[in-house]
């Protein structure tokens, strides 16, 4: 069973409505899992990718539009089967260097492109949704 989820994200969330949404879902997640959000300083593609590499492990995924897409139910199953910790990584406005991406599994929220701030909100909402699915609550739609 998963013991902790870490979301590593480049840059600060500047839009108030997005940060309020993230805060709301983080609050809702407290009874279900330990989750930590680590913000890396926006320093340009090369330096960001170097810092991101410190968080890459066998249990990490980098968000990328070319990554594996999951339905909400499939993502919930991934979380259910995950042992130990899970790290989910979101790059900055310039993305993540290809060399860094090649060192991790890739996960896609959609084939569409979102701002890195919106991606953070969508990802944390999907983590919450997965917890609701795994706990048998009715937060999702079939």
Secondary structure, DSSP 8 states (H G I E B T S, - for coil): -EEEEEEEEES----HHHHHHHHHHHHHHTTT-EEEEEEE----HHHHHHHHHTT-STTEEEEEEEEEE--HHHHHHHHHH--EEEEEEE-BTTB--HHHHTTSEEEES-SS---HHHHHHHHHHHHHHHHHHHTT-S-S--
